[in-house]
Amino acid sequence: MSKPTLAFIGGGNMATSLVGGLLEQNYPANNIIVSDPMEENRNRLQKQFGINTSNDNLSTASQADVVVLAVKPQVMKQVAQELSSALTHQPLVISIAAGIPLSSLQQWLGENTPIVRCMPNTPALVQTGASGLFANTHVSTEQKASATEILGAVGISCWLETEADIDAVTAVSGSGPAYYFLIMEAMEQVGVELGLSQKVSRQLTLQTALGAAKMAMESDVEPAELRKRVTSPGGTTQRAIETFIDGDITELFRKAMSGAVERAEEMAKEMAD
C-alpha cells in the first residue's frame, strides 16, 4: 500500500524532527517534500535526509495528500490564505501552530478543508514527544490514521474529545518540558550548594529524572504509589516530601498550569483579531 505524499510548509526544528522520525520508520523519502523560503534550510534538509525541497508553497501543497503547516503562528494567516487556492483537492491539513483555533484555520484555508489541529512539544526533537490532536468534521478515518502515523513518528499522540482540550494539553505537555527543566535547574543548583561539583550535580540530576520517568512509564502502578515506595517512614525522602507538601506544591502547579491555559486562550483571541 502506497504512503500519502507529505508536504511540509516550513522547514524549521519541528518539521525537521517529524521528517527524521518518519524516515527512521521507513517512510519513503520520495513521498516527502518541504517548502521553505530559506535556501539554507532547504540545503540542510536535502543533505540530511535526501528529500525533495522547494521554495514554492502553492506547488508543494497542490501535489500533497497531507499538508503539515509548520510555520510560526505570527505568519500563519498569510501563509494559509495564500495556500487556499492550492487545496481544491482537499488534502488533510495538519496545523502544529500554537494558539490558532480551527475556526480561523477554516476561514483562511476554506470551510470544507479537512484540518487536524495538533499541539506537539519540544521532546519531539529527540523522538520522545507527546502530542494532542483534534480533527474537524471533514477529516476522514483514513486521514486521522495518517495524522496518528505522522505525529507517532516522534513520540505518542492522543486524540482529544473537544478542541478546548488543546489548551489543557498545552498546560500539561506543551509547556510541561519547561517545568521539568526548572526542577532540574533547581536540583542542580542546590546540589552544588550542598557541596557537589556542578558536573556531578548535573549528572545525578539528569540521570535521576530519566530513571524516574522510565520507572513511571514501565510500571503498572500510579506515580503516587511509586512515590510512596521510595519514601521510607521517618527517612530522608519523607522529610523532603513533607517540605514540598507543606509548601502546597499541588496548588502551585494548579496555579501555574491554569495560567498556561489562560494564556493559550488569550493567544487564540489575539490570533483571531
PyMOL commands that set and color helices and strands:
alter all, ss='L'
color gray80, all
select helices_A, chain A and resi 13-24+29-31+39-49+57-62+73-86+102-109+122-126+141-152+165-174+176-193+198-218+223-230+236-246+249-272
alter helices_A, ss='H'
color red, helices_A
select strands_A, chain A and resi 6-9+32-35+52-54+66-69+92-95+115-119+129-135+155-159
alter strands_A, ss='S'
color yellow, strands_A
deselect
rebuild
show_as cartoon
